[in-house]
Amino acid sequence: MPTTYILINSDLGSDMEIIKQIKDILNNEAAVKYEIQGVYGVYDIIVKITADSMDRLRSIITNKIRKIDKVYSTLTMMVIEEQEK
């Protein structure tokens, strides 16, 4: 199953609000597993998403997560599926 890690930069102090919004989005998606954490460092939030298709992942990232207010930037890293086996 396709997996991606998304590193998110957010406006100062908005990380908890963004985490809640991402959880709401992902809880309403069928066939999606996720982990989300606030982190210290260059990025503010890291999200791991596994979905049933690459198209679903792209749609979630592009049409939902990146459009959340106060998300400043994202860096998306797709897992090489062949190496997961």
NORGI-V158914 format. One line per field, one symbol per residue. ss: DSSP state (~ for helix, > for strand, _ for the rest). burial: b if it has 24 or more other C-alpha atoms within 12 Angstrom, else e. Layout:
ss: ???
burial: ???
This chain:
ss: __>>>>>>>>____~~~~~~~~~~~~~____>>>>>>>______>>>>>>>__~~~~~~~~~~~~_____>>>>>>>>__~~~~_
burial: ebbbbbbbbbeeeebeebbeebbebbeeeeebbbebbbeeeebbbbbbbbbeeeebbbebbeeebbebeebeebbbebeeeeeee
